[in-house]
Amino acid sequence: MLMVQLGISIEAALARLRAYAFAEGRSLADVAHAVVERTLDLRDDDR
């Protein structure tokens, strides 16, 4: 989903998910689930 939204590679998308999860103290699975459910939009995140 992030790959398409941001036009980035799968490696970059995973790195972005991991960075957000780490910075927010959330699990990677929780962040990924929120992105898929569209309750979290990382397009505006500058991390």
BAVO-318651 format. One record per residue: residue in three letters; x, y, z of N, C-alpha, C in turn; residue number from 1. Coordinates in nm, 4 decimals, always signed. Last residue first. Example, Ala and Ser with C-alpha at 12.3 -4.5 7.8 and 13.67 -1.06 7.14 Angstrom:
2
<atom residu="SER" n_east="+1.2850" n_north="-0.2250" n_up="+0.7080" ca_east="+1.3670" ca_north="-0.1060" ca_up="+0.7140" c_east="+1.2900" c_north="+0.0030" c_up="+0.7870" num="2"/>
<atom residu="ALA" n_east="+1.3190" n_north="-0.5690" n_up="+0.7800" ca_east="+1.2300" ca_north="-0.4500" ca_up="+0.7800" c_east="+1.3200" c_north="-0.3300" c_up="+0.7800" num="1"/>
//
This chain:
47
<atom residu="ARG" n_east="+0.9222" n_north="+1.1320" n_up="+0.8779" ca_east="+1.0318" ca_north="+1.0530" ca_up="+0.9361" c_east="+1.1153" c_north="+0.9895" c_up="+0.8303" num="47"/>
<atom residu="ASP" n_east="+0.6995" n_north="+1.2841" n_up="+0.8089" ca_east="+0.8314" ca_north="+1.3262" ca_up="+0.7595" c_east="+0.9475" c_north="+1.2459" c_up="+0.8159" num="46"/>
<atom residu="ASP" n_east="+0.3833" n_north="+1.1885" n_up="+0.6906" ca_east="+0.4833" ca_north="+1.1715" ca_up="+0.7961" c_east="+0.6218" c_north="+1.2012" c_up="+0.7399" num="45"/>
<atom residu="ASP" n_east="+0.1926" n_north="+1.1829" n_up="+0.4986" ca_east="+0.2275" ca_north="+1.3148" ca_up="+0.5522" c_east="+0.3338" c_north="+1.3088" c_up="+0.6607" num="44"/>
<atom residu="ARG" n_east="+0.1598" n_north="+0.9143" n_up="+0.4446" ca_east="+0.2017" ca_north="+1.0026" ca_up="+0.3357" c_east="+0.2470" c_north="+1.1385" c_up="+0.3867" num="43"/>
<atom residu="LEU" n_east="+0.0587" n_north="+0.7479" n_up="+0.6330" ca_east="+0.1994" ca_north="+0.7857" ca_up="+0.6468" c_east="+0.2472" c_north="+0.8772" c_up="+0.5343" num="42"/>
<atom residu="ASP" n_east="-0.2271" n_north="+0.7281" n_up="+0.8016" ca_east="-0.1790" ca_north="+0.7706" ca_up="+0.6702" c_east="-0.0361" c_north="+0.8211" c_up="+0.6860" num="41"/>
<atom residu="LEU" n_east="-0.4389" n_north="+0.5069" n_up="+0.9573" ca_east="-0.3095" ca_north="+0.5744" ca_up="+0.9675" c_east="-0.2608" c_north="+0.6038" c_up="+0.8267" num="40"/>
<atom residu="THR" n_east="-0.6581" n_north="+0.3782" n_up="+0.8874" ca_east="-0.6724" ca_north="+0.4627" ca_up="+1.0060" c_east="-0.5428" c_north="+0.5376" c_up="+1.0346" num="39"/>
<atom residu="ARG" n_east="-0.6584" n_north="+0.1900" n_up="+0.6844" ca_east="-0.6689" ca_north="+0.3324" ca_up="+0.6508" c_east="-0.7024" c_north="+0.4212" c_up="+0.7701" num="38"/>
<atom residu="GLU" n_east="-0.5932" n_north="-0.0670" n_up="+0.7210" ca_east="-0.7301" ca_north="-0.0294" ca_up="+0.7585" c_east="-0.7601" c_north="+0.1177" c_up="+0.7289" num="37"/>
<atom residu="VAL" n_east="-0.3247" n_north="-0.0492" n_up="+0.6524" ca_east="-0.4159" ca_north="-0.1263" ca_up="+0.5671" c_east="-0.5615" c_north="-0.0900" c_up="+0.5950" num="36"/>
<atom residu="VAL" n_east="-0.2323" n_north="+0.1022" n_up="+0.8701" ca_east="-0.2175" ca_north="+0.1528" ca_up="+0.7334" c_east="-0.3164" c_north="+0.0818" c_up="+0.6410" num="35"/>
<atom residu="ALA" n_east="-0.2890" n_north="-0.0682" n_up="+1.0848" ca_east="-0.3522" ca_north="+0.0638" ca_up="+1.0788" c_east="-0.3435" c_north="+0.1239" c_up="+0.9386" num="34"/>
<atom residu="HIS" n_east="-0.1171" n_north="-0.2816" n_up="+1.0247" ca_east="-0.2623" ca_north="-0.3020" ca_up="+1.0279" c_east="-0.3352" c_north="-0.1689" c_up="+1.0154" num="33"/>
<atom residu="ALA" n_east="+0.1300" n_north="-0.1560" n_up="+1.0573" ca_east="+0.0918" ca_north="-0.2099" ca_up="+0.9267" c_east="-0.0593" c_north="-0.2298" c_up="+0.9187" num="32"/>
<atom residu="VAL" n_east="+0.1167" n_north="-0.1007" n_up="+1.3329" ca_east="+0.1266" ca_north="+0.0087" ca_up="+1.2364" c_east="+0.0837" c_north="-0.0389" c_up="+1.0979" num="31"/>
<atom residu="ASP" n_east="+0.1064" n_north="-0.3609" n_up="+1.4381" ca_east="+0.0012" ca_north="-0.2643" ca_up="+1.4686" c_east="+0.0002" c_north="-0.1508" c_up="+1.3666" num="30"/>
<atom residu="ALA" n_east="+0.3476" n_north="-0.4704" n_up="+1.3452" ca_east="+0.2195" ca_north="-0.5293" ca_up="+1.3033" c_east="+0.1040" c_north="-0.4319" c_up="+1.3261" num="29"/>
<atom residu="LEU" n_east="+0.5322" n_north="-0.3167" n_up="+1.4843" ca_east="+0.5277" ca_north="-0.3077" ca_up="+1.3387" c_east="+0.3941" c_north="-0.3607" c_up="+1.2871" num="28"/>
<atom residu="SER" n_east="+0.4024" n_north="-0.1589" n_up="+1.7804" ca_east="+0.4567" ca_north="-0.2746" ca_up="+1.7093" c_east="+0.4445" c_north="-0.2518" c_up="+1.5586" num="27"/>
<atom residu="ARG" n_east="+0.5113" n_north="+0.1652" n_up="+1.8966" ca_east="+0.4074" ca_north="+0.0697" ca_up="+1.8560" c_east="+0.4732" c_north="-0.0485" c_up="+1.7865" num="26"/>
<atom residu="GLY" n_east="+0.6534" n_north="+0.3961" n_up="+1.9477" ca_east="+0.6463" ca_north="+0.2924" ca_up="+2.0497" c_east="+0.5369" c_north="+0.1905" c_up="+2.0235" num="25"/>
<atom residu="GLU" n_east="+0.6969" n_north="+0.5797" n_up="+1.7520" ca_east="+0.5703" ca_north="+0.5902" ca_up="+1.8250" c_east="+0.5557" c_north="+0.4858" c_up="+1.9346" num="24"/>
<atom residu="ALA" n_east="+0.9405" n_north="+0.5037" n_up="+1.6457" ca_east="+0.9245" ca_north="+0.6396" ca_up="+1.6979" c_east="+0.7993" c_north="+0.6548" c_up="+1.7839" num="23"/>
<atom residu="PHE" n_east="+0.8813" n_north="+0.2402" n_up="+1.5584" ca_east="+0.9825" ca_north="+0.2655" ca_up="+1.6609" c_east="+0.9603" c_north="+0.4015" c_up="+1.7270" num="22"/>
<atom residu="ALA" n_east="+0.6878" n_north="+0.2910" n_up="+1.3591" ca_east="+0.6566" ca_north="+0.2048" ca_up="+1.4738" c_east="+0.7533" c_north="+0.2315" c_up="+1.5889" num="21"/>
<atom residu="TYR" n_east="+0.8375" n_north="+0.4472" n_up="+1.1791" ca_east="+0.7191" ca_north="+0.5024" ca_up="+1.2445" c_east="+0.6858" c_north="+0.4229" c_up="+1.3700" num="20"/>
<atom residu="ALA" n_east="+1.0345" n_north="+0.2639" n_up="+1.1037" ca_east="+1.0722" ca_north="+0.3909" ca_up="+1.1660" c_east="+0.9538" c_north="+0.4516" c_up="+1.2410" num="19"/>
<atom residu="ARG" n_east="+0.8786" n_north="+0.0613" n_up="+0.9835" ca_east="+0.9603" ca_north="+0.0332" ca_up="+1.1023" c_east="+0.9965" c_north="+0.1611" c_up="+1.1765" num="18"/>
<atom residu="LEU" n_east="+0.7689" n_north="+0.2003" n_up="+0.7644" ca_east="+0.6819" ca_north="+0.1400" ca_up="+0.8658" c_east="+0.7583" c_north="+0.1163" c_up="+0.9955" num="17"/>
<atom residu="ARG" n_east="+1.0092" n_north="+0.2632" n_up="+0.6300" ca_east="+0.9207" ca_north="+0.3709" ca_up="+0.6778" c_east="+0.8254" c_north="+0.3202" c_up="+0.7856" num="16"/>
<atom residu="ALA" n_east="+1.1030" n_north="+0.0108" n_up="+0.5659" ca_east="+1.1836" ca_north="+0.0980" ca_up="+0.6519" c_east="+1.0977" c_north="+0.2101" c_up="+0.7101" num="15"/>
<atom residu="LEU" n_east="+0.9001" n_north="-0.0696" n_up="+0.3922" ca_east="+0.9200" ca_north="-0.1416" ca_up="+0.5179" c_east="+1.0011" c_north="-0.0569" c_up="+0.6156" num="14"/>
<atom residu="ALA" n_east="+0.9446" n_north="+0.1156" n_up="+0.1851" ca_east="+0.8150" ca_north="+0.1113" ca_up="+0.2537" c_east="+0.8280" c_north="+0.0416" c_up="+0.3889" num="13"/>
<atom residu="ALA" n_east="+1.2010" n_north="+0.0470" n_up="+0.1016" ca_east="+1.1776" ca_north="+0.1796" ca_up="+0.1592" c_east="+1.0455" c_north="+0.1839" c_up="+0.2358" num="12"/>
<atom residu="GLU" n_east="+1.1487" n_north="-0.2090" n_up="+0.0015" ca_east="+1.2456" ca_north="-0.1908" ca_up="+0.1090" c_east="+1.2247" c_north="-0.0571" c_up="+0.1796" num="11"/>
<atom residu="ILE" n_east="+0.9737" n_north="-0.1563" n_up="-0.2052" ca_east="+0.9249" ca_north="-0.2331" ca_up="-0.0906" c_east="+1.0190" c_north="-0.2182" c_up="+0.0290" num="10"/>
<atom residu="SER" n_east="+1.0120" n_north="+0.1892" n_up="-0.3159" ca_east="+1.0390" ca_north="+0.0452" ca_up="-0.3208" c_east="+0.9828" c_north="-0.0245" c_up="-0.1977" num="9"/>
<atom residu="ILE" n_east="+0.7458" n_north="+0.4298" n_up="-0.3782" ca_east="+0.8758" ca_north="+0.3881" ca_up="-0.3266" c_east="+0.8909" c_north="+0.2364" c_up="-0.3362" num="8"/>
<atom residu="GLY" n_east="+0.5092" n_north="+0.5823" n_up="-0.4064" ca_east="+0.5948" ca_north="+0.5565" ca_up="-0.5219" c_east="+0.7354" c_north="+0.5166" c_up="-0.4812" num="7"/>
<atom residu="LEU" n_east="+0.3246" n_north="+0.6168" n_up="-0.2080" ca_east="+0.4432" ca_north="+0.7027" ca_up="-0.2054" c_east="+0.5350" c_north="+0.6850" c_up="-0.3253" num="6"/>
<atom residu="GLN" n_east="+0.1179" n_north="+0.4389" n_up="-0.2719" ca_east="+0.0869" ca_north="+0.5741" ca_up="-0.2247" c_east="+0.2056" c_north="+0.6680" c_up="-0.2389" num="5"/>
<atom residu="VAL" n_east="+0.2617" n_north="+0.2041" n_up="-0.3395" ca_east="+0.1793" ca_north="+0.2729" ca_up="-0.4387" c_east="+0.1541" c_north="+0.4174" c_up="-0.3975" num="4"/>
<atom residu="MET" n_east="+0.3913" n_north="+0.1450" n_up="-0.0986" ca_east="+0.4662" ca_north="+0.1489" ca_up="-0.2242" c_east="+0.3899" c_north="+0.2294" c_up="-0.3287" num="3"/>
<atom residu="LEU" n_east="+0.1883" n_north="+0.1292" n_up="+0.0862" ca_east="+0.2776" ca_north="+0.2457" ca_up="+0.0888" c_east="+0.3571" c_north="+0.2588" c_up="-0.0401" num="2"/>
<atom residu="MET" n_east="+0.0817" n_north="-0.1186" n_up="+0.0000" ca_east="+0.0000" ca_north="+0.0000" ca_up="+0.0000" c_east="+0.0872" c_north="+0.1267" c_up="+0.0000" num="1"/>
//
